[in-house]
């Protein structure tokens, strides 16, 4: 995927979520953030919380 060639026309909410998830995976942000955001004592996956916040933001 070349971000310089990315174009989004008439985005819907579902397309925007798909785009966020696709970019998240392509950029390997899950691995990046999981290394920097450790589990809480209760087992919360902060990298996944961040993904939800980004996707719905």
Phi and psi restraints in degrees (range 20) as a CNS / XPLOR table:
assign (resid 1 and name C) (resid 2 and name N)
       (resid 2 and name CA) (resid 2 and name C) 1.0 -107.7 20.0 2
assign (resid 2 and name N) (resid 2 and name CA)
       (resid 2 and name C) (resid 3 and name N) 1.0 112.4 20.0 2
assign (resid 2 and name C) (resid 3 and name N)
       (resid 3 and name CA) (resid 3 and name C) 1.0 -62.9 20.0 2
assign (resid 3 and name N) (resid 3 and name CA)
       (resid 3 and name C) (resid 4 and name N) 1.0 -29.5 20.0 2
assign (resid 3 and name C) (resid 4 and name N)
       (resid 4 and name CA) (resid 4 and name C) 1.0 -67.3 20.0 2
assign (resid 4 and name N) (resid 4 and name CA)
       (resid 4 and name C) (resid 5 and name N) 1.0 -19.9 20.0 2
assign (resid 4 and name C) (resid 5 and name N)
       (resid 5 and name CA) (resid 5 and name C) 1.0 -104.5 20.0 2
assign (resid 5 and name N) (resid 5 and name CA)
       (resid 5 and name C) (resid 6 and name N) 1.0 5.5 20.0 2
assign (resid 5 and name C) (resid 6 and name N)
       (resid 6 and name CA) (resid 6 and name C) 1.0 -76.6 20.0 2
assign (resid 6 and name N) (resid 6 and name CA)
       (resid 6 and name C) (resid 7 and name N) 1.0 132.8 20.0 2
assign (resid 6 and name C) (resid 7 and name N)
       (resid 7 and name CA) (resid 7 and name C) 1.0 -141.2 20.0 2
assign (resid 7 and name N) (resid 7 and name CA)
       (resid 7 and name C) (resid 8 and name N) 1.0 132.0 20.0 2
assign (resid 7 and name C) (resid 8 and name N)
       (resid 8 and name CA) (resid 8 and name C) 1.0 -121.7 20.0 2
assign (resid 8 and name N) (resid 8 and name CA)
       (resid 8 and name C) (resid 9 and name N) 1.0 117.0 20.0 2
assign (resid 8 and name C) (resid 9 and name N)
       (resid 9 and name CA) (resid 9 and name C) 1.0 -111.0 20.0 2
assign (resid 9 and name N) (resid 9 and name CA)
       (resid 9 and name C) (resid 10 and name N) 1.0 134.3 20.0 2
assign (resid 9 and name C) (resid 10 and name N)
       (resid 10 and name CA) (resid 10 and name C) 1.0 46.1 20.0 2
assign (resid 10 and name N) (resid 10 and name CA)
       (resid 10 and name C) (resid 11 and name N) 1.0 60.5 20.0 2
assign (resid 10 and name C) (resid 11 and name N)
       (resid 11 and name CA) (resid 11 and name C) 1.0 -69.3 20.0 2
assign (resid 11 and name N) (resid 11 and name CA)
       (resid 11 and name C) (resid 12 and name N) 1.0 139.0 20.0 2
assign (resid 11 and name C) (resid 12 and name N)
       (resid 12 and name CA) (resid 12 and name C) 1.0 -102.7 20.0 2
assign (resid 12 and name N) (resid 12 and name CA)
       (resid 12 and name C) (resid 13 and name N) 1.0 171.0 20.0 2
assign (resid 12 and name C) (resid 13 and name N)
       (resid 13 and name CA) (resid 13 and name C) 1.0 -61.4 20.0 2
assign (resid 13 and name N) (resid 13 and name CA)
       (resid 13 and name C) (resid 14 and name N) 1.0 -40.5 20.0 2
assign (resid 13 and name C) (resid 14 and name N)
       (resid 14 and name CA) (resid 14 and name C) 1.0 -68.1 20.0 2
assign (resid 14 and name N) (resid 14 and name CA)
       (resid 14 and name C) (resid 15 and name N) 1.0 -37.4 20.0 2
assign (resid 14 and name C) (resid 15 and name N)
       (resid 15 and name CA) (resid 15 and name C) 1.0 -67.4 20.0 2
assign (resid 15 and name N) (resid 15 and name CA)
       (resid 15 and name C) (resid 16 and name N) 1.0 -38.6 20.0 2
assign (resid 15 and name C) (resid 16 and name N)
       (resid 16 and name CA) (resid 16 and name C) 1.0 -64.3 20.0 2
assign (resid 16 and name N) (resid 16 and name CA)
       (resid 16 and name C) (resid 17 and name N) 1.0 -41.9 20.0 2
assign (resid 16 and name C) (resid 17 and name N)
       (resid 17 and name CA) (resid 17 and name C) 1.0 -64.4 20.0 2
assign (resid 17 and name N) (resid 17 and name CA)
       (resid 17 and name C) (resid 18 and name N) 1.0 -41.2 20.0 2
assign (resid 17 and name C) (resid 18 and name N)
       (resid 18 and name CA) (resid 18 and name C) 1.0 -61.2 20.0 2
assign (resid 18 and name N) (resid 18 and name CA)
       (resid 18 and name C) (resid 19 and name N) 1.0 -43.7 20.0 2
assign (resid 18 and name C) (resid 19 and name N)
       (resid 19 and name CA) (resid 19 and name C) 1.0 -63.5 20.0 2
assign (resid 19 and name N) (resid 19 and name CA)
       (resid 19 and name C) (resid 20 and name N) 1.0 -44.8 20.0 2
assign (resid 19 and name C) (resid 20 and name N)
       (resid 20 and name CA) (resid 20 and name C) 1.0 -59.3 20.0 2
assign (resid 20 and name N) (resid 20 and name CA)
       (resid 20 and name C) (resid 21 and name N) 1.0 -46.9 20.0 2
assign (resid 20 and name C) (resid 21 and name N)
       (resid 21 and name CA) (resid 21 and name C) 1.0 -64.6 20.0 2
assign (resid 21 and name N) (resid 21 and name CA)
       (resid 21 and name C) (resid 22 and name N) 1.0 -40.6 20.0 2
assign (resid 21 and name C) (resid 22 and name N)
       (resid 22 and name CA) (resid 22 and name C) 1.0 -63.5 20.0 2
assign (resid 22 and name N) (resid 22 and name CA)
       (resid 22 and name C) (resid 23 and name N) 1.0 -46.3 20.0 2
assign (resid 22 and name C) (resid 23 and name N)
       (resid 23 and name CA) (resid 23 and name C) 1.0 -64.9 20.0 2
assign (resid 23 and name N) (resid 23 and name CA)
       (resid 23 and name C) (resid 24 and name N) 1.0 -40.7 20.0 2
assign (resid 23 and name C) (resid 24 and name N)
       (resid 24 and name CA) (resid 24 and name C) 1.0 -56.4 20.0 2
assign (resid 24 and name N) (resid 24 and name CA)
       (resid 24 and name C) (resid 25 and name N) 1.0 -44.9 20.0 2
assign (resid 24 and name C) (resid 25 and name N)
       (resid 25 and name CA) (resid 25 and name C) 1.0 -71.4 20.0 2
assign (resid 25 and name N) (resid 25 and name CA)
       (resid 25 and name C) (resid 26 and name N) 1.0 -45.2 20.0 2
assign (resid 25 and name C) (resid 26 and name N)
       (resid 26 and name CA) (resid 26 and name C) 1.0 -61.1 20.0 2
assign (resid 26 and name N) (resid 26 and name CA)
       (resid 26 and name C) (resid 27 and name N) 1.0 -39.6 20.0 2
assign (resid 26 and name C) (resid 27 and name N)
       (resid 27 and name CA) (resid 27 and name C) 1.0 -84.8 20.0 2
assign (resid 27 and name N) (resid 27 and name CA)
       (resid 27 and name C) (resid 28 and name N) 1.0 -0.6 20.0 2
assign (resid 27 and name C) (resid 28 and name N)
       (resid 28 and name CA) (resid 28 and name C) 1.0 54.9 20.0 2
assign (resid 28 and name N) (resid 28 and name CA)
       (resid 28 and name C) (resid 29 and name N) 1.0 42.6 20.0 2
assign (resid 28 and name C) (resid 29 and name N)
       (resid 29 and name CA) (resid 29 and name C) 1.0 -72.6 20.0 2
assign (resid 29 and name N) (resid 29 and name CA)
       (resid 29 and name C) (resid 30 and name N) 1.0 -24.6 20.0 2
assign (resid 29 and name C) (resid 30 and name N)
       (resid 30 and name CA) (resid 30 and name C) 1.0 -61.3 20.0 2
assign (resid 30 and name N) (resid 30 and name CA)
       (resid 30 and name C) (resid 31 and name N) 1.0 -46.7 20.0 2
assign (resid 30 and name C) (resid 31 and name N)
       (resid 31 and name CA) (resid 31 and name C) 1.0 -65.8 20.0 2
assign (resid 31 and name N) (resid 31 and name CA)
       (resid 31 and name C) (resid 32 and name N) 1.0 -44.4 20.0 2
assign (resid 31 and name C) (resid 32 and name N)
       (resid 32 and name CA) (resid 32 and name C) 1.0 -56.5 20.0 2
assign (resid 32 and name N) (resid 32 and name CA)
       (resid 32 and name C) (resid 33 and name N) 1.0 -51.2 20.0 2
assign (resid 32 and name C) (resid 33 and name N)
       (resid 33 and name CA) (resid 33 and name C) 1.0 -75.7 20.0 2
assign (resid 33 and name N) (resid 33 and name CA)
       (resid 33 and name C) (resid 34 and name N) 1.0 -32.1 20.0 2
assign (resid 33 and name C) (resid 34 and name N)
       (resid 34 and name CA) (resid 34 and name C) 1.0 -65.7 20.0 2
assign (resid 34 and name N) (resid 34 and name CA)
       (resid 34 and name C) (resid 35 and name N) 1.0 -28.1 20.0 2
assign (resid 34 and name C) (resid 35 and name N)
       (resid 35 and name CA) (resid 35 and name C) 1.0 -74.5 20.0 2
assign (resid 35 and name N) (resid 35 and name CA)
       (resid 35 and name C) (resid 36 and name N) 1.0 -24.6 20.0 2
assign (resid 35 and name C) (resid 36 and name N)
       (resid 36 and name CA) (resid 36 and name C) 1.0 -103.6 20.0 2
assign (resid 36 and name N) (resid 36 and name CA)
       (resid 36 and name C) (resid 37 and name N) 1.0 -19.0 20.0 2
assign (resid 36 and name C) (resid 37 and name N)
       (resid 37 and name CA) (resid 37 and name C) 1.0 -118.6 20.0 2
assign (resid 37 and name N) (resid 37 and name CA)
       (resid 37 and name C) (resid 38 and name N) 1.0 91.9 20.0 2
assign (resid 37 and name C) (resid 38 and name N)
       (resid 38 and name CA) (resid 38 and name C) 1.0 -68.5 20.0 2
assign (resid 38 and name N) (resid 38 and name CA)
       (resid 38 and name C) (resid 39 and name N) 1.0 161.9 20.0 2
assign (resid 38 and name C) (resid 39 and name N)
       (resid 39 and name CA) (resid 39 and name C) 1.0 -60.2 20.0 2
assign (resid 39 and name N) (resid 39 and name CA)
       (resid 39 and name C) (resid 40 and name N) 1.0 147.2 20.0 2
assign (resid 39 and name C) (resid 40 and name N)
       (resid 40 and name CA) (resid 40 and name C) 1.0 -78.4 20.0 2
assign (resid 40 and name N) (resid 40 and name CA)
       (resid 40 and name C) (resid 41 and name N) 1.0 172.5 20.0 2
assign (resid 40 and name C) (resid 41 and name N)
       (resid 41 and name CA) (resid 41 and name C) 1.0 -61.3 20.0 2
assign (resid 41 and name N) (resid 41 and name CA)
       (resid 41 and name C) (resid 42 and name N) 1.0 -27.5 20.0 2
assign (resid 41 and name C) (resid 42 and name N)
       (resid 42 and name CA) (resid 42 and name C) 1.0 -85.6 20.0 2
assign (resid 42 and name N) (resid 42 and name CA)
       (resid 42 and name C) (resid 43 and name N) 1.0 -3.7 20.0 2
assign (resid 42 and name C) (resid 43 and name N)
       (resid 43 and name CA) (resid 43 and name C) 1.0 91.3 20.0 2
assign (resid 43 and name N) (resid 43 and name CA)
       (resid 43 and name C) (resid 44 and name N) 1.0 14.0 20.0 2
assign (resid 43 and name C) (resid 44 and name N)
       (resid 44 and name CA) (resid 44 and name C) 1.0 -66.4 20.0 2
assign (resid 44 and name N) (resid 44 and name CA)
       (resid 44 and name C) (resid 45 and name N) 1.0 129.5 20.0 2
assign (resid 44 and name C) (resid 45 and name N)
       (resid 45 and name CA) (resid 45 and name C) 1.0 -89.4 20.0 2
assign (resid 45 and name N) (resid 45 and name CA)
       (resid 45 and name C) (resid 46 and name N) 1.0 94.3 20.0 2
assign (resid 45 and name C) (resid 46 and name N)
       (resid 46 and name CA) (resid 46 and name C) 1.0 -66.0 20.0 2
assign (resid 46 and name N) (resid 46 and name CA)
       (resid 46 and name C) (resid 47 and name N) 1.0 -27.0 20.0 2
assign (resid 46 and name C) (resid 47 and name N)
       (resid 47 and name CA) (resid 47 and name C) 1.0 -65.0 20.0 2
assign (resid 47 and name N) (resid 47 and name CA)
       (resid 47 and name C) (resid 48 and name N) 1.0 -36.0 20.0 2
assign (resid 47 and name C) (resid 48 and name N)
       (resid 48 and name CA) (resid 48 and name C) 1.0 -74.2 20.0 2
assign (resid 48 and name N) (resid 48 and name CA)
       (resid 48 and name C) (resid 49 and name N) 1.0 -35.5 20.0 2
assign (resid 48 and name C) (resid 49 and name N)
       (resid 49 and name CA) (resid 49 and name C) 1.0 -61.5 20.0 2
assign (resid 49 and name N) (resid 49 and name CA)
       (resid 49 and name C) (resid 50 and name N) 1.0 -43.1 20.0 2
assign (resid 49 and name C) (resid 50 and name N)
       (resid 50 and name CA) (resid 50 and name C) 1.0 -61.8 20.0 2
assign (resid 50 and name N) (resid 50 and name CA)
       (resid 50 and name C) (resid 51 and name N) 1.0 -43.2 20.0 2
assign (resid 50 and name C) (resid 51 and name N)
       (resid 51 and name CA) (resid 51 and name C) 1.0 -58.7 20.0 2
assign (resid 51 and name N) (resid 51 and name CA)
       (resid 51 and name C) (resid 52 and name N) 1.0 -45.0 20.0 2
assign (resid 51 and name C) (resid 52 and name N)
       (resid 52 and name CA) (resid 52 and name C) 1.0 -62.1 20.0 2
assign (resid 52 and name N) (resid 52 and name CA)
       (resid 52 and name C) (resid 53 and name N) 1.0 -42.7 20.0 2
assign (resid 52 and name C) (resid 53 and name N)
       (resid 53 and name CA) (resid 53 and name C) 1.0 -64.2 20.0 2
assign (resid 53 and name N) (resid 53 and name CA)
       (resid 53 and name C) (resid 54 and name N) 1.0 -40.2 20.0 2
assign (resid 53 and name C) (resid 54 and name N)
       (resid 54 and name CA) (resid 54 and name C) 1.0 -67.4 20.0 2
assign (resid 54 and name N) (resid 54 and name CA)
       (resid 54 and name C) (resid 55 and name N) 1.0 -44.4 20.0 2
assign (resid 54 and name C) (resid 55 and name N)
       (resid 55 and name CA) (resid 55 and name C) 1.0 -67.6 20.0 2
assign (resid 55 and name N) (resid 55 and name CA)
       (resid 55 and name C) (resid 56 and name N) 1.0 -30.0 20.0 2
assign (resid 55 and name C) (resid 56 and name N)
       (resid 56 and name CA) (resid 56 and name C) 1.0 -103.4 20.0 2
assign (resid 56 and name N) (resid 56 and name CA)
       (resid 56 and name C) (resid 57 and name N) 1.0 -2.6 20.0 2
